[in-house]
Amino acid sequence: MTDTYDYYKETLQTLRERGDLRRLPDVEHTGRRITASGRTMLNLSSNDYLGLATDTVLQQEFLDGVGGEDRLLSSSSSRLLTGNFTACTGLEHLLAGLFRREAALVFSSGYHMNTGILPALTDAHTLILADKLVHASIIDGIRLSAARCIRFRHQDYAQLERLLEQYHGQYPRIFIVTESIFSMDGDIAPLARLVELKRRYPGVMLYVDEAHAIGVRGRTGLGIAEEQDCIGGVDLLCGTFGKALASVGAYVVCDEVIRQFLINRMRTLIFTTALPPLNVAWTRYVVERLAGMTDRRERLADISTLLREAIRSSGMDCVSDSHIIPYIIGASPDAMLKADALQRHGFYVLPVRPPTVPEGTSRLRFSLTADMERPEIDELVRCLRDDAKNGDGI
Ligand SMILES: *Cc1c(COP(=O)(O)O)cnc(C)c1O
């Protein structure tokens, strides 16, 4: 007799044999160091890009000053019922003001944001044109929508233009969907060019996810759209609070009509408990101080340049133009061996494997943070140089 669970057991066994089995790592954190399997290492795999999640002084300052409703640890309701606390509407006003846009709307997470916006704003008369490498949460949003979707080759804007040319007469609404800094390659979309492109066709809207850029890029930390001076041209400018901002949640800045439409139709906003006021108050505290964090942004930019140039000078390709720096290895088992070797040298770097990245492009993904020290990066560069020289001898 076969066991009901045989299918799951066999699938897991296949993953194990391919070296693709995932497990939840047991880890402990001490500032920017992480302890796993008895080893304490520099954490090169976190999204704490500005080093705010490890800044206990800043967090204590916030906790000392927070009072009233903002101290609550649960909102106990959806925002459409009793969960719409002033911390949240205050944060939205703050964001709309900073971005100089009509409106902003806050969500429980980036996953809620990306799985909710496209299903709400699209229907069978909508075409979605999405970059091949957009985040899984955007893909899931596309799957939940009634729209037709075509994915264009990564950053192939000539192909995108051909698609717009071909389809703009057939669909009243078309969405171009992209990230600004891409999660796995760290390369950057030319948003100003996309704004210019979408303006040439009627009914085309631009949806940009700045999850990896908010806080990190732009003169006041508002992301790549600020850096490329095109905030006003992006219809849905999205980002998340769980990475550089060291909090939780996500936002879109947009026109008021879009905000109102989302409040009426977006299921991942309507049918979920709002974020706890305390978390939202912390996000607001960080957002208020973002413009003043230029030192952290510059430091991150400097060490990122250092690592990217070291990888290039060792003869490897590196498409990154940011603090997310992939080191492409190829086969999953090799990537796992190399990650393990670097961990033994005190660098907590993780292999990224299919299905997160395409088959045959398993990699190490270095994610730098502003609180890393220059000598630490120098040591990492030495390890990678040795690897390039000696094959897998990291
Ligand atoms: C991390 C990430 C998300 C998900 O955000 P969460 O707040 O962690 O749910 C969405 N989009 C991109 C591009 C991301 O990197």
The ligand as an SDF file (V2000), in Angstrom:
LIG
                    3D

 15 15  0  0  0  0  0  0  0  0999 V2000
   12.1890   41.1590   -0.6600 C   0  0  0  0  0  0  0  0  0  0  0  0
   11.3920   41.5190   -1.8380 C   0  0  0  0  0  0  0  0  0  0  0  0
    9.9950   41.5530   -1.7960 C   0  0  0  0  0  0  0  0  0  0  0  0
    9.2390   41.0230   -0.6290 C   0  0  0  0  0  0  0  0  0  0  0  0
    9.1620   41.9450    0.3850 O   0  0  0  0  0  0  0  0  0  0  0  0
    8.7670   41.4360    1.8500 P   0  0  0  0  0  0  0  0  0  0  0  0
    8.4420   42.6980    2.5710 O   0  0  0  0  0  0  0  0  0  0  0  0
    9.9380   40.7270    2.3910 O   0  0  0  0  0  0  0  0  0  0  0  0
    7.5770   40.5490    1.7080 O   0  0  0  0  0  0  0  0  0  0  0  0
    9.3280   42.0450   -2.8950 C   0  0  0  0  0  0  0  0  0  0  0  0
    9.9880   42.4610   -3.9950 N   0  0  0  0  0  0  0  0  0  0  0  0
   11.3300   42.3760   -4.0850 C   0  0  0  0  0  0  0  0  0  0  0  0
   12.0020   42.8100   -5.3380 C   0  0  0  0  0  0  0  0  0  0  0  0
   12.0640   41.9010   -3.0230 C   0  0  0  0  0  0  0  0  0  0  0  0
   13.3770   41.7940   -3.1120 O   0  0  0  0  0  0  0  0  0  0  0  0
  1  2  1  0
  2  3  1  0
  2 14  2  0
  3  4  1  0
  3 10  2  0
  4  5  1  0
  5  6  1  0
  6  7  2  0
  6  8  1  0
  6  9  1  0
 10 11  1  0
 11 12  2  0
 12 13  1  0
 12 14  1  0
 14 15  1  0
M  END
$$$$
